[in-house]
Every structure is written in structure tokens, then in C-alpha cells.
């Protein structure tokens, strides 16, 4: 029986030893808990992570919007302005359509004008490039046609200016016709007097005359228009460079420039000069002109 009692005692001792060990473990100090992570969940974070993983709510705020998530743009915020009628710009409802649309009417661009080089003028009958006038160039004379195109300042239409230079012994002549204003002249009746006059038609007269300027007598040979009563508002008896009123105003000039540009102290001296060979030859050329009525809007 003692053997049985001894075994029970050993078993009891073992049980007490195990209990003591368990009690010791229960009294050991606990490890400090990791600080709570700033997440919206109460679940403890993985201690191996240095930063908390973003939650679904954080992702929705901080992540850039994908193409499918971006809001559709409105016309007012992204439509570029229509600049210079750019066909690539799509105008908003409040912006006028671009002028380059095929259904819109646009002004035609101005034509390209090319000035021809000067051309020589030979003796004989000469006709201006657009047919506005003809005249005779004497033997022994030379000339240059410097005519050129330009644009009418009011309509933008192409126009033609004829200008022909002639040179003879002791005198030069210039023929000019233009549809533009400017370049005309007029002398009052009391300031001039004719020496020789040859009508060429339509009231135009080729004549040699003198005028008084600052006490000097100035010789002239030119194509002129003699003003009658109430003619274009000029004083009766005045002498003018011709003006033709057709579809538009055209100014004509055919006049001489004498070598040395002489002036004289007396009427007798200037009359003698105007009856000399250079002046008479110039008058013959001016008197040969025939104006056809073609104005500067007729291009060659």
C-alpha cells in the first residue's frame, strides 16, 4: 500500500511544480503595445509596414482621376477663341462662325500687280499701252514708256497709269494719264496768254502760252482745256490741264520741259522763245495727240 501512496505523492508534486511554472509565467511583464496607426479601421496594423496603407476613402481623394472618371469638359471652358478665321477652331454658340467657312462670303484678295520694265519708244505713231491715246513721235526723237499698274484707292480695283517720256533737241515732253486725283494745274485768266493754239477735240487745245510768276514770264507748251462759263466751277478764261469725266475722273497731261527751264523778264522775250524751233517742235507733238476715251480702269 506504501508504494501506492508514494506514487500518488509524486504525482501531486509534479502537479504542484507545473502550477508554479504557470503562475510564474502569468506574473511576467507584458511587452508594450505598438502605438495605434492613424487608420479609420480599429484593426492593428502590420508591424512590418513603415506607413499605414491607405483606405478606400483615402484613395478616392488623393489618386488622380482616370480618363473614365474625369468630368466631361463644357464648351465654355475649353473651346478656343476663333482667331483670324482659323478653320480649326470650333466656335461656341455665342461666338460667330469663322470667316473661312466655305459658305461665307469673303472679299476677293487684291490682285498681284507687277510693274513692267520701261520700254523704248521709237519715232512714228505711238499708242499708249491700254489704248487711251495716240500721238506722233518725230524722227530723231527718242522716248521711254514707264507706264505701270496700281490699285484704285476707293475700290481697290486695278488701274493703269500711262506715262511716256519723249526727248528732242532742246526740249522734253511727258505724256501722262491717270484715273487718280492729283497732278492737274490751272492758271487764272489774268495770269496767262496764248501764243499759238491748235484744237485737238472735245474742248482740248494744244497750245504754247506764257504765264506770269513773281514778275517773270514762264514759257509753256501743253495740252490744255480752256474754261468756258460755268465749266466745272473754274473761272471763265482760265487754262487747265485736261480732265475727262467718264466712268471716273481721268487726268491728262502732255507738256514740255525746256532745257535750262528758262524764264524771261519781258513778254517779247518769252514770245520769241515760244516761236523758236524747240517750242514749235514740241507743240507739233502735243497737237498730234488723240484721246480715245479709254480710262485708267482699262488694263493693257
VENGIWO-V654408 format. One record per residue. N is the residue number from 1. RES is the residue in one letter. SS is DSSP state (hx for helix, st for strand, lp for the rest). Layout:
N|RES|SS / N|RES|SS
This chain:
1|X|lp / 2|X|hx / 3|X|hx / 4|X|hx / 5|X|hx / 6|X|hx / 7|X|hx / 8|X|hx / 9|X|hx / 10|X|hx / 11|X|hx / 12|X|hx / 13|X|hx / 14|X|hx / 15|X|hx / 16|X|hx / 17|X|hx / 18|X|hx / 19|X|hx / 20|X|hx / 21|X|hx / 22|X|hx / 23|X|hx / 24|X|hx / 25|X|hx / 26|X|hx / 27|X|hx / 28|X|lp / 29|X|lp / 30|X|lp / 31|X|lp / 32|X|lp / 33|X|lp / 34|X|lp / 35|X|lp / 36|X|lp / 37|X|lp / 38|X|lp / 39|X|lp / 40|X|lp / 41|X|lp / 42|X|lp / 43|X|lp / 44|X|lp / 45|X|lp / 46|X|lp / 47|X|lp / 48|X|lp / 49|X|lp / 50|X|lp / 51|X|lp / 52|X|lp / 53|X|lp / 54|X|lp / 55|X|lp / 56|X|hx / 57|X|hx / 58|X|hx / 59|X|hx / 60|X|hx / 61|X|hx / 62|X|hx / 63|X|lp / 64|X|lp / 65|X|lp / 66|X|lp / 67|X|lp / 68|X|lp / 69|X|lp / 70|X|lp / 71|X|lp / 72|X|lp / 73|X|lp / 74|X|lp / 75|X|hx / 76|X|hx / 77|X|hx / 78|X|hx / 79|X|lp / 80|X|lp / 81|X|lp / 82|X|lp / 83|X|lp / 84|X|lp / 85|X|lp / 86|X|lp / 87|X|lp / 88|X|lp / 89|X|lp / 90|X|lp / 91|X|lp / 92|X|lp / 93|X|lp / 94|X|lp / 95|X|lp / 96|X|lp / 97|X|lp / 98|X|lp / 99|X|lp / 100|X|lp / 101|X|lp / 102|X|lp / 103|X|lp / 104|X|lp / 105|X|lp / 106|X|lp / 107|X|lp / 108|X|lp / 109|X|lp / 110|X|lp / 111|X|lp / 112|X|lp / 113|X|lp / 114|X|lp / 115|X|lp / 116|X|lp / 117|X|lp / 118|X|lp / 119|X|st / 120|X|st / 121|X|st / 122|X|lp / 123|X|lp / 124|X|st / 125|X|st / 126|X|st / 127|X|st / 128|X|lp / 129|X|lp / 130|X|lp / 131|X|lp / 132|X|lp / 133|X|st / 134|X|st / 135|X|st / 136|X|st / 137|X|st / 138|X|lp / 139|X|lp / 140|X|lp / 141|X|lp / 142|X|st / 143|X|st / 144|X|st / 145|X|st / 146|X|lp / 147|X|lp / 148|X|st / 149|X|st / 150|X|st / 151|X|st / 152|X|lp / 153|X|lp / 154|X|lp / 155|X|lp / 156|X|lp / 157|X|lp / 158|X|st / 159|X|st / 160|X|st / 161|X|st / 162|X|st / 163|X|st / 164|X|st / 165|X|st / 166|X|st / 167|X|st / 168|X|st / 169|X|lp / 170|X|lp / 171|X|st / 172|X|st / 173|X|st / 174|X|st / 175|X|st / 176|X|st / 177|X|st / 178|X|st / 179|X|lp / 180|X|lp / 181|X|lp / 182|X|lp / 183|X|lp / 184|X|lp / 185|X|lp / 186|X|st / 187|X|st / 188|X|lp / 189|X|hx / 190|X|hx / 191|X|hx / 192|X|st / 193|X|st / 194|X|st / 195|X|st / 196|X|st / 197|X|st / 198|X|st / 199|X|st / 200|X|st / 201|X|st / 202|X|lp / 203|X|lp / 204|X|st / 205|X|st / 206|X|st / 207|X|st / 208|X|st / 209|X|st / 210|X|st / 211|X|st / 212|X|st / 213|X|st / 214|X|lp / 215|X|lp / 216|X|st / 217|X|st / 218|X|st / 219|X|st / 220|X|st / 221|X|st / 222|X|st / 223|X|st / 224|X|st / 225|X|st / 226|X|st / 227|X|lp / 228|X|lp / 229|X|lp / 230|X|lp / 231|X|lp / 232|X|lp / 233|X|lp / 234|X|lp / 235|X|lp / 236|X|lp / 237|X|lp / 238|X|lp / 239|X|st / 240|X|st / 241|X|lp / 242|X|lp / 243|X|st / 244|X|st / 245|X|st / 246|X|lp / 247|X|lp / 248|X|lp / 249|X|st / 250|X|st / 251|X|st / 252|X|st / 253|X|st / 254|X|st / 255|X|st / 256|X|st / 257|X|st / 258|X|st / 259|X|lp / 260|X|lp / 261|X|lp / 262|X|lp / 263|X|st / 264|X|st / 265|X|lp / 266|X|lp / 267|X|hx / 268|X|hx / 269|X|hx / 270|X|hx / 271|X|hx / 272|X|hx / 273|X|hx / 274|X|hx / 275|X|lp / 276|X|lp / 277|X|hx / 278|X|hx / 279|X|hx / 280|X|hx / 281|X|hx / 282|X|hx / 283|X|hx / 284|X|hx / 285|X|hx / 286|X|hx / 287|X|hx / 288|X|lp / 289|X|lp / 290|X|st / 291|X|st / 292|X|lp / 293|X|lp / 294|X|lp / 295|X|lp / 296|X|lp / 297|X|lp / 298|X|lp / 299|X|lp / 300|X|lp
